[in-house]
Amino acid sequence: MKKGWEITLIVLASLLFLILVVPLLVPVPPAKRTLPVEALADPDSQFIEVKNIRVHYKQTGSGEPIFILLHGFGASTFSWREVMQPLSKYGTVIAYDRPGFGLTERSLEWEEENPYTLESNVELLRSFMDAKGIEQAIIAGSSAGGTVATAFTIAHPERIQALIEVDAAIYQTVPRSRLLTWLLHTPQVDHIAPLLLRLFLNENTAKRFLSSAWYDTSIIEENPEIMKGYTKPFMADNWDRALWEHTLAAQPPDFIDQLDEIQVPTLVVGGEFSQLVPIELSQRLAQDIPNATLVVIPDCGHLPHEECPITFLDAVDNFMKTIKEINNE
């Protein structure tokens, strides 16, 4: 009997060693072949210091109104490439990379607020507008960018001229259990997470992710520059650690019961066959925001501004006419 207990204790001790110590012994060197974000910039890239973060953005057009475009998870300014120039016929169009994505600086240390939280994203948008001298703007948010746009509209309604929600990720986020939250924040998981991200985020997984966002996946097959545009940010220094920090900071939005406070003109655009944000959720959002206009784009997936830009721009054009009518009343 005594020998059986000794064996059990040895097994348990070995398991504890494997769980608690071995992950910390795994070497996690910096990702190979990464570059400073400036080395990855495009000819039209611009950078601005906002809240101690070097933010990458692109800008076209002039005058007012001013559009500010917020991309979703895993995307960047690249996702707005089809509509930025056409939208500039109305005024100024700006798209910037949210913290953790694109070519915006990957902050790994901070003294005060975590730059990857929703609250920090909202304040970064406000500070970005202040730095650019923008009093009011039309904010368009795609997917998780729609979450930021909605939170900003509720927090700073005086800075919003109109709101455009594009398959906005508002309702479908799942709260984490206490056990999972604790596990994600353990030193062991925190140590090896960047390595796991590098192993997981390869060309095949990136292609599967993009395919889930398109209804007509042949567009991705026929346009290899789409894959290149989405994967280029994974060549930036510290992309893995920053993506992990963003994952740790993610929380379900707490403003759903405040959607009825939104009073600005709102356009809700949903792709008919969006898998990531089913069309029923866009319909629900249009009902929860007072006087919102819903446009369902047929034969389109999660990214109407990329997959169906002409139809998307038609919807925005009609929306802008409505805003003009309201302003003339």
N, C-alpha and C positions, 0 to 999 in steps of 0.2 A: 504493500500500500504506500509506504514511504517513498519507494522508488518511483511509483506512478506520479506522485505529487512533484517529485524532483523533475521528472521529464516534462510535466505540464508547465512548471515554472520556467524551465529552459526554453520551451517553445514560445511561451508568452513573452519572455525577455527578448528572444530573437525577433519576434514580430514587432515589438516596440522599437527595437533597434532599427529594423528595416523602415518602419513608418516615420520615426522621429529623427533619426540620424542620417540614414543613407541619402535621402533627398538633398540634405545640406552638403553632402560630400560630392554631389554630382557637379562637375565643372560646367559653368555657364559663361563661356567667353562671349565677347561682343559679336553681334551678327557680322558675317563676312560680307565684303563688297558693298558696304553702305557708304553714303556720301553726305556731306553737309547739304541742307535743303537748297542753299543758293546754287549749288552745282546742278541741281535738278530743275531749276526754274526755267520757265518758258520766256520767250522774248517779251511777252506782255505781262509777265509777273511783276507784282509790286509787293513791298513789305512795309509794315508800319508797327511801331511799338505800342502795344495796348496792354495795360495792367501787367507790365513786366514780361509780356509774351510777344515775340516777333511773329506777327500775323501775316500770312500770305493771302493776297487778294488780287482780283482782276476787276478792271473797270472799263466801261465803254459808255458812249453817249455823253450828253451834257444837259444841264438845266434840270427842271423839275417836271414831273414827280421823280422821286428817287426810289428805285427798286433795290432792296437788299435780299439776296438769295442765299438760303441756308440749306446745305446738302444733308443727306442722311448718313446712317452708319456705314462705314467702309467706303464712302464716296469722298468727293472733293469738289473744287471749283470745276473740274472736268465734267461733272455730271450736268452742268448748265450750258455746255458749249453750243448746243443747237438753238438755244433761245435767247442768249444774251444780246447778240447783235440785233435780232428782230425786235426785241423789247426796247432797244435804245431809241426807237422812233418816238417813244413817249417822253423820254428824258434820260436820266443817268441810271445805269445798271451796274450794280456791284455784287460780286460773289466772293466770299472769303472761306478759307478752310477753318473749320472748327477745331479746337484743341484735340490732339490725338490723331488727326487726319491730314491728308494732303501734304503741303509744304509748310504748314505752320509749325513753329518751334515746339519740340517735344519737351515740355517741362517735366523734370524728374524730382525736383525738390522745390518746396514752397514753404514760406514761413507762416502764412495765414490760410486763406481758403484754397481748397483743392480745385485746380483749374478745370478738372474733368467732370465736376458735378453739374447738374442741370442749373442750379442757382448761379454758379460761376459762368456758365454759358450765357445766361440771361444778362448778367452784369457785364460780360465781355462785349455783348452786342450793344448795350447802352454806351459803354466806354468807347467802342469803335465809332459809333455815331457821333459822340462828343469830339473825338479826335479828328473826324472828318468834317466837323462843322455841320452836321445834319440834324435839323430840328425834328423833322418828321419823315417817315418813309413808308412805302408799301413793302411789307415783309412777306416774302414767299418762302415756305418751308416744305421740304420734301422728306417724307418718312420721319425719322428722328429729328430732322431739322424742323419739321412741323411741330414737334413737341416743344422745341425751344421757342419757335415763333409764337405759339399759343401762350406759353408761360410769360413771354415778354409782353404780349398784348394785355394780359391780365395785370401784370406788375407795373407796366408803364403805358397806360392807355393814351396818355397825352403825346406820346412819341409815334403813334401809329396812325397812318392815313387810311390804310386798308390792309386786309389780311388775305393771303392766298395759301390755302392748305392743299398740299399735293400728296394724296395717300398718306396723310399724317398719322404717325404712330402714337395714338392717344390712349386707346382702351386695352390693347391686347398684351401689354407688358404684365409679367407674372411676378408677384412679390417673392423674394427669397425666404426660405425658412431660416430660422436662427442657426440651425446646424450648418447649412450650406454657407451662410454668411461667415460663421466662425471658421469653417474649413478654408474658405477662399482667402482669409486674412492670416492664416497660420504662416510662420516663417518658412516652413517646408514648401508649401505651395507657392508662396511669393517668390521663393528662390528659383524654382524650376519653371515657373509659368512662362517666361520669355522663350525658353528653349522649347516648351511644348507648343507655343504659338508658331514658332518657326517650322516645326515639324508638321503642324496641322495646315498652316496657310501656304500651300503650294499652288502650282498652276492649276491642278485638277480641282482643288476645293474652290479656288477663285472662280473657275469656270462654272462650277455647279451653282455657286452663290449667284453669279450674274444670270445664269439661265433661269433661276427661280424668280428673278425680277422682271424678265421679259416674257411676253406672251408669244411673240414670234421670235424664237431663238435663232432662226436663220440669220437674223440681223447681226448677231454676235459672230456667227461663223463666217459671214461674208465681209465683216469689217474688223480685222484683227487689231486695228488701232484702238478699239474699245477696250479690249483686254489690256493692252499696253497702258492706256490711260488710267485704268483702275489699279494696276499693279505697280506703276512707277513709284507711288509714295512708299511702297515697301522696300525701296532702296535707300530711304532716308535714315540718317543716324538715329538710333534709339526708337525706331518705329515699334519694336516688339514690346519694350518696357512701357512705352506710353499707351499702347493699345491695352495692355494689361491694367494699367492704372485707370483707364477709361472704363474697363469692364468692372473693376472693383467699385467705382463711383456710381455706376448705373443704379437708379432706383425708379420705381413706378411714379408717374406724375401724381401730385397731390392736389391738382387744381380742377379735377373733373366736375366737382360740384359748383365751380365758379364759371363754367362756360357760359351760363346765361348772363354774366356780367359784360360779355363782349358786345360792344355797341357799334364798332366800326364796320363798314361794308366788308363782307367776307365771302370769298369764293372757295368752295370745297370741290376739288377735282379728284375723281377716283377712276383708276383703270378698271374696266369691267372684269378683267380676269386677274386682278392683283392677288397673288398668293400670300404675300407678306402682310398686307393690310386688306383683308377681304372687303369687297365693295359694301357689304352690309355695315361695316364700321364707318365708312365715309358717309353713308346715308344717315347713320346715327349722329355723326358729328354735325352734319348739316341741320339736323333737327334740334340738337342741343344748343347751337349758337343762334341767337335770335336773328331772324331775317337773312340767314345765310343762303347763298345760291349754290345749288348742287349741279355739277356737270359730270356725267358718267361718260367716259370715253370708250367707245366700243372697240372690241378686238385689240385691247391694250393691257399691258401688265402693270407692274408696280411703279414704273418710272415714265409716266406719260410725256414729260418734258423731253425725254430722250428717245423713247420708242415711237411716240406719236406727236412730234413737235408741232406739226401744222395744225392738227386738231386742238392741241393744247393752246396754241397761240390764238386760235379763233375764240376759244373760251375766254381767254384773258382780254381779247379785244372787245367782246360783248360786255364783259365785266367793267372795263374802263369806260365804256359808253354809259353804263349805269351810274358809275361814280360821277361822271361829268353831269349827268342829269340831276343827280342829288345835289351837287354843289351849285347848280344854277337855280335850284328852287328857292 
